[in-house]
Each structure stands twice: as C-alpha cells, then as structure tokens.
Amino acid sequence: MISEAVPGLYNRYVRISSERGDRTGPSGVLTSVYRYPIKSCRGHPMPVAVVEPWGLAGDRRWMVVDETGEAITARQQPRLVLIRPETTEGGLLLHAPGATPLSLRPPAGESLPVSVFSNPLSGVLAEEPAHAWFSALLGVPARLVYLADPTQRRPSPDYSQPTDRVMFADGYPLLLTTEESLAELNTLVLAQPDNDGQPLPMARFRPNLVVTGAAAWTEDFWRRLRIGDAEFRAVKACPRCVLTTVDPETAARGKEPLRTLAQHRRWAGKTWFGMNLIPDTPGATVRVGDPVEILESASVSEPPR
C-alpha cells in the first residue's frame, strides 16, 4: 500500500524500517525454490537447486516460438500455464489437459535464430513431434527450441555487468519474492469491493526464490544478499505484466493483481512486485531452509527500476 501516489506513507515506511535496524543482517529463511523448465509453462518446486551464472540449473532452457522465431508466452497464449513439465532422466515429460504426454530430450540438431523481447539469440530446434504437440495445443503454428549455449544473452546493460548472462527468462537470471509482501498484497486485493474471496497464490508471480522473515516490501531496499552459500545482486524490481492475471490452474484471465498493484505499487507507469537477482557465486547451491542475510541495502523512496 505504498506508492508514488502516497509518498508520505512510503517515506514513513523507509524511516520505520531504518529505525528497526533490519535493513542489513539476517533477514529470514528461504521457504521455496521453483524452476520453470519451459518459458511460460508451469514450474515445479525443488528442495535444492544449483545456481549457475545465468540462473538456476535447468530453468527456462526451453521456449516456444512462432514462425518468425519470436517467443510465444502466456501473455498471448494463456494455455501455456497448464503445461506441466516433469523432470526425467536426461529430459522432460510434458503433461497438458487433453493431450498425450510428450517426452523431450535436449536436441542436437538444427539451430534457429530466435528472439526474447527483441533480444536475438540462437536456439536448437526440438524434434518435429514437439512442434506438432504445441501447435495442436495452442491452435497456432509453434515450434519448441532449446538453449544449448546459455552464454549468448546479457541482461540489460543498465543493471548488469559485462559478464552477466541470462537464459530465456524475460530479463534477469532469477526472481525473488517474499511471503510478507504477498500477504500484504492479498490484504489489499481482498479489500476490493468486488473481490471473490480468494487470495492470490505465489504461483501468479512465477518466482524462483521465495523468502520469509522480513516486513512486507523490505525487498525494495535490498541490493546484495546471501542465501545459504549463494550471493546475489538485487539489481532491479520486477515490473508486472498481464501474465500475473492468468490463473495458473485454469488459464482464465482476471483483473488481479494488476488492478490492486496499480493502486498501491505504481511507479513510472508500471506496477512492481519482486526483485530481479543476478548471481555472484555460480556453482553454489540454495536449499529450502537456508538462512537469508542482507549484505547491502539502500535508503530510497522507491524500488530500483
């Protein structure tokens, strides 16, 4: 409930947080780890994950593209969120309502120029049955590609170092959210006069790391943090798009959370929830239950954007 529309309230929160002394140091624990093998498809929880330079191992190494090689996401095709990748030995097994399960292995065939929001890179085409499977499910021509070389793409130079890399994620290697911020957001959502009485699940926001133990929106101020043995830079808040309005269980679209975020978490014409992270200790692991320590924080009147 803190935005540019009520700067006094936001500044009061900054002052209270600073007075409490909770801006650096221990700040809770890691409660969930999620990996999304295929961009825009369903993720799955993991008890432990390896942090690679470009994100969690196995996260968003696959992507569905159109005939031009541009990413197809659940923004345009909400049914993607109903596809459930299951990890198998050496590959994936995909499940979707009304479809025969599809087995995938990393391909070694033809490369294809692809694009993620106008960022060009090269993917390797999956085998033909995968293209037919996705095309039938989505009702549009579609192809599936695999990112064999994850070193091709740099996050925005405005927020990254020259050696930073990202896979098929929208912009950054990892996304962190907090349980307290979701609880605060749900309080606001459920206060809307036409709410349906159902709080939003964290799955709406598709985080990689979920933590608890800090006050709501404290993550706005974090700049460097350690989770277990892994260290990260918190480089930019996450602007939220229409994908968050898609119910991950039904693929139906609604108004929330964008309506409520626009009322309480709006800056620069965008709504914000969560923090984008870039790893500084590739090869480290994160485990559910790991302590979270804030190494550096900032005194600001709004999250980095």
C-alpha beads as a LAMMPS data file, in Angstrom:
LAMMPS data file: protein, C-alpha beads

305 atoms
304 bonds

1 atom types
1 bond types

-500.0 500.0 xlo xhi
-500.0 500.0 ylo yhi
-500.0 500.0 zlo zhi

Masses

1 110.0

Atoms # bond

1 1 1 0.000 0.000 0.000
2 1 1 2.976 2.213 -0.652
3 1 1 3.325 4.047 -3.969
4 1 1 4.149 7.307 -5.630
5 1 1 0.534 8.317 -5.024
6 1 1 1.180 8.339 -1.260
7 1 1 4.888 9.296 -0.885
8 1 1 4.454 10.258 2.757
9 1 1 3.394 6.728 3.653
10 1 1 6.257 5.209 1.697
11 1 1 8.816 7.525 3.303
12 1 1 7.379 6.705 6.718
13 1 1 7.921 3.012 5.962
14 1 1 11.542 3.725 4.949
15 1 1 12.109 5.584 8.240
16 1 1 10.491 2.878 10.382
17 1 1 12.436 0.117 8.631
18 1 1 15.701 2.004 9.164
19 1 1 14.922 2.665 12.838
20 1 1 14.246 -1.018 13.396
21 1 1 17.733 -1.810 12.149
22 1 1 16.534 -4.610 9.873
23 1 1 17.951 -3.252 6.628
24 1 1 21.055 -5.486 6.715
25 1 1 21.993 -8.681 8.509
26 1 1 19.907 -11.836 8.991
27 1 1 16.522 -11.430 7.371
28 1 1 14.706 -14.735 7.374
29 1 1 14.841 -18.033 5.531
30 1 1 14.319 -19.462 2.081
31 1 1 10.927 -21.179 2.035
32 1 1 10.552 -22.219 -1.624
33 1 1 12.631 -22.821 -4.740
34 1 1 10.952 -23.035 -8.146
35 1 1 12.232 -23.984 -11.574
36 1 1 10.431 -23.371 -14.866
37 1 1 11.973 -25.667 -17.494
38 1 1 9.932 -24.145 -20.365
39 1 1 9.303 -20.426 -20.577
40 1 1 5.691 -19.573 -19.593
41 1 1 4.840 -23.171 -18.692
42 1 1 4.188 -24.390 -15.169
43 1 1 7.059 -24.518 -12.706
44 1 1 7.791 -27.092 -10.060
45 1 1 9.140 -26.794 -6.517
46 1 1 12.578 -28.121 -5.658
47 1 1 14.189 -28.736 -2.272
48 1 1 17.620 -27.763 -3.605
49 1 1 18.996 -26.174 -6.773
50 1 1 22.368 -25.304 -8.238
51 1 1 22.883 -21.642 -9.076
52 1 1 24.554 -21.197 -12.465
53 1 1 25.809 -17.851 -13.835
54 1 1 22.572 -17.474 -15.835
55 1 1 20.080 -18.733 -13.226
56 1 1 19.009 -21.973 -11.579
57 1 1 20.216 -25.085 -13.364
58 1 1 17.549 -26.177 -15.849
59 1 1 15.466 -23.025 -15.546
60 1 1 13.929 -21.708 -18.803
61 1 1 16.240 -23.616 -21.134
62 1 1 13.268 -24.324 -23.441
63 1 1 10.981 -21.846 -25.193
64 1 1 8.033 -21.945 -27.585
65 1 1 8.398 -19.669 -30.619
66 1 1 6.280 -18.636 -33.576
67 1 1 7.127 -18.954 -37.259
68 1 1 9.423 -15.900 -37.060
69 1 1 11.338 -17.207 -34.046
70 1 1 9.767 -14.737 -31.595
71 1 1 8.873 -16.093 -28.163
72 1 1 5.294 -17.221 -27.596
73 1 1 4.408 -16.608 -23.961
74 1 1 1.354 -16.976 -21.781
75 1 1 0.681 -13.297 -22.313
76 1 1 -0.656 -14.240 -25.751
77 1 1 -1.343 -17.926 -25.104
78 1 1 -2.581 -18.422 -21.526
79 1 1 -2.922 -22.191 -22.022
80 1 1 0.844 -22.459 -21.711
81 1 1 0.469 -22.209 -17.926
82 1 1 -1.430 -25.522 -17.949
83 1 1 1.537 -27.421 -19.412
84 1 1 3.318 -29.273 -16.637
85 1 1 6.923 -30.319 -17.311
86 1 1 8.075 -33.312 -15.308
87 1 1 11.818 -33.874 -14.956
88 1 1 13.008 -37.261 -16.192
89 1 1 16.428 -38.815 -16.505
90 1 1 18.033 -36.774 -19.260
91 1 1 14.977 -34.766 -20.251
92 1 1 11.363 -33.780 -19.622
93 1 1 7.932 -35.348 -19.834
94 1 1 5.230 -32.797 -20.655
95 1 1 1.635 -33.102 -19.476
96 1 1 -1.291 -30.950 -20.614
97 1 1 -5.090 -31.271 -20.374
98 1 1 -6.468 -33.330 -23.247
99 1 1 -3.030 -34.093 -24.701
100 1 1 -0.908 -37.219 -24.820
101 1 1 2.250 -36.751 -22.698
102 1 1 5.292 -35.659 -24.708
103 1 1 8.814 -36.840 -23.966
104 1 1 11.665 -34.394 -24.594
105 1 1 15.441 -34.636 -24.604
106 1 1 17.854 -31.772 -25.308
107 1 1 18.233 -31.718 -29.100
108 1 1 21.471 -31.572 -31.049
109 1 1 20.121 -30.619 -34.442
110 1 1 19.383 -27.501 -36.452
111 1 1 19.843 -24.055 -34.925
112 1 1 17.239 -21.330 -35.333
113 1 1 17.522 -17.556 -34.787
114 1 1 15.077 -16.684 -32.008
115 1 1 14.169 -13.600 -30.031
116 1 1 13.097 -12.766 -26.490
117 1 1 11.561 -9.292 -26.492
118 1 1 13.742 -8.208 -29.424
119 1 1 16.889 -9.726 -27.891
120 1 1 18.319 -12.036 -30.579
121 1 1 19.982 -15.350 -29.824
122 1 1 20.110 -18.864 -31.232
123 1 1 18.144 -21.922 -30.133
124 1 1 18.259 -25.546 -31.220
125 1 1 15.057 -26.930 -32.721
126 1 1 13.388 -29.781 -30.895
127 1 1 12.215 -32.802 -32.857
128 1 1 9.145 -32.454 -35.080
129 1 1 6.668 -34.162 -32.707
130 1 1 7.250 -31.373 -30.195
131 1 1 6.295 -28.697 -32.737
132 1 1 3.128 -30.577 -33.655
133 1 1 2.240 -31.089 -29.975
134 1 1 2.499 -27.392 -29.094
135 1 1 0.800 -26.264 -32.313
136 1 1 -2.191 -28.502 -31.640
137 1 1 -2.431 -27.435 -28.026
138 1 1 -2.213 -23.685 -28.742
139 1 1 -4.094 -23.641 -32.038
140 1 1 -1.347 -21.653 -33.783
141 1 1 1.857 -22.656 -35.588
142 1 1 4.506 -23.134 -32.928
143 1 1 7.959 -24.590 -32.552
144 1 1 9.962 -25.590 -29.494
145 1 1 13.615 -24.605 -29.104
146 1 1 16.339 -25.428 -26.599
147 1 1 19.067 -23.066 -25.423
148 1 1 22.192 -25.163 -25.816
149 1 1 24.502 -22.174 -25.277
150 1 1 23.380 -20.067 -22.285
151 1 1 26.214 -17.543 -22.693
152 1 1 24.632 -15.656 -25.607
153 1 1 22.475 -13.060 -23.879
154 1 1 23.266 -10.344 -21.378
155 1 1 20.669 -8.770 -19.086
156 1 1 20.033 -5.053 -19.565
157 1 1 23.412 -3.267 -19.549
158 1 1 21.850 -0.621 -17.310
159 1 1 21.587 -3.149 -14.483
160 1 1 24.224 -5.785 -15.192
161 1 1 27.942 -6.350 -15.538
162 1 1 29.507 -7.266 -18.913
163 1 1 29.950 -10.923 -17.921
164 1 1 26.388 -11.440 -16.622
165 1 1 24.164 -13.746 -18.648
166 1 1 20.520 -14.825 -18.741
167 1 1 18.695 -17.693 -20.441
168 1 1 15.151 -17.500 -21.896
169 1 1 13.812 -15.605 -18.855
170 1 1 12.254 -12.224 -19.591
171 1 1 15.192 -10.171 -18.406
172 1 1 17.214 -11.485 -15.449
173 1 1 18.526 -14.812 -14.128
174 1 1 16.334 -15.134 -11.018
175 1 1 13.283 -13.577 -9.410
176 1 1 12.860 -13.308 -5.637
177 1 1 9.598 -12.629 -3.795
178 1 1 8.640 -12.576 -0.127
179 1 1 5.724 -14.188 1.660
180 1 1 5.114 -10.998 3.632
181 1 1 4.701 -8.857 0.528
182 1 1 2.258 -11.363 -0.946
183 1 1 0.290 -11.377 2.306
184 1 1 0.128 -7.577 2.289
185 1 1 -0.928 -7.564 -1.356
186 1 1 -3.638 -10.132 -0.661
187 1 1 -4.952 -7.982 2.177
188 1 1 -5.373 -5.179 -0.351
189 1 1 -6.855 -7.460 -3.020
190 1 1 -9.425 -8.879 -0.605
191 1 1 -10.410 -5.343 0.421
192 1 1 -11.604 -4.626 -3.115
193 1 1 -15.433 -4.400 -3.124
194 1 1 -15.809 -6.978 -5.900
195 1 1 -13.182 -9.481 -4.708
196 1 1 -14.018 -13.176 -4.986
197 1 1 -12.740 -14.008 -1.515
198 1 1 -9.770 -15.962 -2.838
199 1 1 -6.203 -14.806 -2.062
200 1 1 -3.704 -14.920 -4.896
201 1 1 -1.157 -17.759 -4.813
202 1 1 2.542 -17.048 -5.177
203 1 1 2.423 -19.002 -8.452
204 1 1 0.889 -15.922 -10.107
205 1 1 4.289 -14.207 -9.862
206 1 1 6.485 -17.118 -11.017
207 1 1 9.396 -16.573 -8.608
208 1 1 12.499 -18.732 -8.391
209 1 1 13.162 -17.962 -4.726
210 1 1 10.623 -17.205 -2.001
211 1 1 11.765 -15.970 1.389
212 1 1 10.101 -15.076 4.669
213 1 1 11.141 -13.187 7.784
214 1 1 11.198 -9.517 6.735
215 1 1 8.493 -6.875 6.716
216 1 1 6.398 -6.508 3.572
217 1 1 8.172 -4.619 0.771
218 1 1 11.525 -4.662 2.594
219 1 1 12.975 -6.329 -0.501
220 1 1 12.661 -2.956 -2.260
221 1 1 15.770 -1.853 -0.385
222 1 1 17.945 -4.944 -0.757
223 1 1 20.963 -4.612 -3.027
224 1 1 23.120 -7.627 -2.130
225 1 1 22.101 -10.741 -0.249
226 1 1 23.303 -14.198 0.676
227 1 1 21.065 -17.251 0.710
228 1 1 22.931 -20.202 2.151
229 1 1 26.265 -20.130 0.319
230 1 1 24.959 -18.257 -2.719
231 1 1 25.349 -14.497 -3.108
232 1 1 23.242 -12.307 -5.373
233 1 1 22.909 -8.730 -6.536
234 1 1 19.360 -7.384 -6.338
235 1 1 19.566 -5.205 -9.421
236 1 1 16.044 -4.197 -10.363
237 1 1 12.484 -4.508 -9.144
238 1 1 10.208 -6.598 -11.337
239 1 1 7.551 -4.766 -13.369
240 1 1 4.484 -6.963 -13.578
241 1 1 2.533 -7.681 -16.742
242 1 1 -0.749 -9.259 -17.808
243 1 1 0.687 -12.750 -17.232
244 1 1 0.071 -12.279 -13.498
245 1 1 -3.670 -12.001 -14.211
246 1 1 -3.756 -15.562 -15.623
247 1 1 -4.975 -18.173 -13.147
248 1 1 -2.252 -20.870 -13.151
249 1 1 -4.832 -23.604 -12.509
250 1 1 -7.407 -22.676 -15.158
251 1 1 -5.637 -20.246 -17.558
252 1 1 -8.562 -17.835 -17.096
253 1 1 -7.764 -14.120 -17.051
254 1 1 -8.938 -11.679 -14.402
255 1 1 -8.238 -8.194 -13.060
256 1 1 -5.881 -9.054 -10.241
257 1 1 -3.205 -8.451 -9.166
258 1 1 -2.585 -5.632 -11.645
259 1 1 -5.612 -3.617 -10.562
260 1 1 -4.533 -3.540 -6.923
261 1 1 -0.835 -3.139 -7.689
262 1 1 -1.690 -0.143 -9.868
263 1 1 -3.393 1.469 -6.897
264 1 1 -0.603 0.829 -4.393
265 1 1 2.656 -0.134 -6.153
266 1 1 2.850 2.048 -9.249
267 1 1 5.887 3.978 -10.421
268 1 1 6.916 5.164 -13.881
269 1 1 3.665 3.896 -15.359
270 1 1 4.320 0.284 -14.258
271 1 1 3.370 -1.949 -11.341
272 1 1 6.021 -3.733 -9.279
273 1 1 6.302 -6.941 -7.275
274 1 1 9.501 -8.875 -6.502
275 1 1 13.197 -8.299 -7.126
276 1 1 15.364 -9.497 -10.004
277 1 1 18.614 -11.135 -8.953
278 1 1 21.949 -11.786 -10.643
279 1 1 24.155 -14.487 -9.059
280 1 1 27.723 -13.720 -7.979
281 1 1 28.710 -17.230 -6.796
282 1 1 27.988 -19.638 -9.658
283 1 1 28.140 -23.258 -8.607
284 1 1 26.697 -22.575 -5.160
285 1 1 23.513 -24.307 -4.104
286 1 1 20.353 -22.988 -2.480
287 1 1 18.195 -25.172 -0.244
288 1 1 14.805 -24.686 1.305
289 1 1 15.509 -23.625 4.878
290 1 1 18.695 -21.715 4.042
291 1 1 19.180 -18.505 6.037
292 1 1 18.836 -15.199 4.203
293 1 1 21.306 -12.438 5.032
294 1 1 21.128 -8.929 3.621
295 1 1 24.675 -7.795 2.806
296 1 1 23.839 -4.366 1.450
297 1 1 20.708 -2.234 1.378
298 1 1 19.768 1.216 0.168
299 1 1 17.876 4.136 1.665
300 1 1 15.495 5.035 -1.128
301 1 1 11.950 6.220 -1.607
302 1 1 11.051 3.527 -4.160
303 1 1 12.428 0.240 -5.530
304 1 1 15.137 0.241 -8.235
305 1 1 13.632 0.422 -11.689

Bonds

1 1 1 2
2 1 2 3
3 1 3 4
4 1 4 5
5 1 5 6
6 1 6 7
7 1 7 8
8 1 8 9
9 1 9 10
10 1 10 11
11 1 11 12
12 1 12 13
13 1 13 14
14 1 14 15
15 1 15 16
16 1 16 17
17 1 17 18
18 1 18 19
19 1 19 20
20 1 20 21
21 1 21 22
22 1 22 23
23 1 23 24
24 1 24 25
25 1 25 26
26 1 26 27
27 1 27 28
28 1 28 29
29 1 29 30
30 1 30 31
31 1 31 32
32 1 32 33
33 1 33 34
34 1 34 35
35 1 35 36
36 1 36 37
37 1 37 38
38 1 38 39
39 1 39 40
40 1 40 41
41 1 41 42
42 1 42 43
43 1 43 44
44 1 44 45
45 1 45 46
46 1 46 47
47 1 47 48
48 1 48 49
49 1 49 50
50 1 50 51
51 1 51 52
52 1 52 53
53 1 53 54
54 1 54 55
55 1 55 56
56 1 56 57
57 1 57 58
58 1 58 59
59 1 59 60
60 1 60 61
61 1 61 62
62 1 62 63
63 1 63 64
64 1 64 65
65 1 65 66
66 1 66 67
67 1 67 68
68 1 68 69
69 1 69 70
70 1 70 71
71 1 71 72
72 1 72 73
73 1 73 74
74 1 74 75
75 1 75 76
76 1 76 77
77 1 77 78
78 1 78 79
79 1 79 80
80 1 80 81
81 1 81 82
82 1 82 83
83 1 83 84
84 1 84 85
85 1 85 86
86 1 86 87
87 1 87 88
88 1 88 89
89 1 89 90
90 1 90 91
91 1 91 92
92 1 92 93
93 1 93 94
94 1 94 95
95 1 95 96
96 1 96 97
97 1 97 98
98 1 98 99
99 1 99 100
100 1 100 101
101 1 101 102
102 1 102 103
103 1 103 104
104 1 104 105
105 1 105 106
106 1 106 107
107 1 107 108
108 1 108 109
109 1 109 110
110 1 110 111
111 1 111 112
112 1 112 113
113 1 113 114
114 1 114 115
115 1 115 116
116 1 116 117
117 1 117 118
118 1 118 119
119 1 119 120
120 1 120 121
121 1 121 122
122 1 122 123
123 1 123 124
124 1 124 125
125 1 125 126
126 1 126 127
127 1 127 128
128 1 128 129
129 1 129 130
130 1 130 131
131 1 131 132
132 1 132 133
133 1 133 134
134 1 134 135
135 1 135 136
136 1 136 137
137 1 137 138
138 1 138 139
139 1 139 140
140 1 140 141
141 1 141 142
142 1 142 143
143 1 143 144
144 1 144 145
145 1 145 146
146 1 146 147
147 1 147 148
148 1 148 149
149 1 149 150
150 1 150 151
151 1 151 152
152 1 152 153
153 1 153 154
154 1 154 155
155 1 155 156
156 1 156 157
157 1 157 158
158 1 158 159
159 1 159 160
160 1 160 161
161 1 161 162
162 1 162 163
163 1 163 164
164 1 164 165
165 1 165 166
166 1 166 167
167 1 167 168
168 1 168 169
169 1 169 170
170 1 170 171
171 1 171 172
172 1 172 173
173 1 173 174
174 1 174 175
175 1 175 176
176 1 176 177
177 1 177 178
178 1 178 179
179 1 179 180
180 1 180 181
181 1 181 182
182 1 182 183
183 1 183 184
184 1 184 185
185 1 185 186
186 1 186 187
187 1 187 188
188 1 188 189
189 1 189 190
190 1 190 191
191 1 191 192
192 1 192 193
193 1 193 194
194 1 194 195
195 1 195 196
196 1 196 197
197 1 197 198
198 1 198 199
199 1 199 200
200 1 200 201
201 1 201 202
202 1 202 203
203 1 203 204
204 1 204 205
205 1 205 206
206 1 206 207
207 1 207 208
208 1 208 209
209 1 209 210
210 1 210 211
211 1 211 212
212 1 212 213
213 1 213 214
214 1 214 215
215 1 215 216
216 1 216 217
217 1 217 218
218 1 218 219
219 1 219 220
220 1 220 221
221 1 221 222
222 1 222 223
223 1 223 224
224 1 224 225
225 1 225 226
226 1 226 227
227 1 227 228
228 1 228 229
229 1 229 230
230 1 230 231
231 1 231 232
232 1 232 233
233 1 233 234
234 1 234 235
235 1 235 236
236 1 236 237
237 1 237 238
238 1 238 239
239 1 239 240
240 1 240 241
241 1 241 242
242 1 242 243
243 1 243 244
244 1 244 245
245 1 245 246
246 1 246 247
247 1 247 248
248 1 248 249
249 1 249 250
250 1 250 251
251 1 251 252
252 1 252 253
253 1 253 254
254 1 254 255
255 1 255 256
256 1 256 257
257 1 257 258
258 1 258 259
259 1 259 260
260 1 260 261
261 1 261 262
262 1 262 263
263 1 263 264
264 1 264 265
265 1 265 266
266 1 266 267
267 1 267 268
268 1 268 269
269 1 269 270
270 1 270 271
271 1 271 272
272 1 272 273
273 1 273 274
274 1 274 275
275 1 275 276
276 1 276 277
277 1 277 278
278 1 278 279
279 1 279 280
280 1 280 281
281 1 281 282
282 1 282 283
283 1 283 284
284 1 284 285
285 1 285 286
286 1 286 287
287 1 287 288
288 1 288 289
289 1 289 290
290 1 290 291
291 1 291 292
292 1 292 293
293 1 293 294
294 1 294 295
295 1 295 296
296 1 296 297
297 1 297 298
298 1 298 299
299 1 299 300
300 1 300 301
301 1 301 302
302 1 302 303
303 1 303 304
304 1 304 305
